[in-house]
């Protein structure tokens, strides 16, 4: 449980962004599903299932892009190891 809390604290902004995206997605999905099916229960079921899967995918998609961005950035500052290693 501690790992989950630590991960939640470290990713608070991203989780909040994911949550707001989830709410918007549910509303849009419900409206589209109702327009297509005309069935309230079917639209509610679809609108909860699909955005839930999308929210999880979105979180990991954002993490992957964040990691890719860090790898793409050249090291502007020297690493701690470089600072501690005496130059010749």
C-alpha positions, -999 to +999 in steps of 0.1 A: +000+000+000+029+023+007+041+020-029+007+030-042+006+061-020+041+070-030+033+066-067+001+086-062+020+115-045+047+114-072+022+115-100-005+137-084-007+162-113-009+135-139-035+116-120-056+147-116-053+153-154-063+117-160-093+120-137-106+151-154-101+135-188-120+105-175-150+126-164-152+144-198-148+111-216-176+095-197-200+124-206-191+123-243-192+085-244-227+085-227-241+110-252-227+092-282-238+058-270-273+071-262-275+088-296-265+055-313-285+030-292-314+051-278-310+029-247-301+046-214-288+014-197-266+004-227-253+040-230-244+041-193-227+008-194-207+017-225-198+051-212-184+037-180-165+007-195-147+023-224-134+055-206-122+034-177-100+014-200-090+046-218-080+064-186-057+035-176-042+035-211-038+074-210-019+073-177+007+048-191+008+067-224+017+099-205+043+080-185+059+066-217+060+101-233+075+115-201+102+089-201+109+094-238+113+131-232+138+126-205+159+103-227+157+127-256+170+157-235+208+160-236+224+162-202+227+199-197+241+196-162+269+172-152+258+142-133+267+137-096+292+110-107+309+134-131+312+160-104+328+136-079+353+121-104+386+140-105+395+152-139+430+144-153 
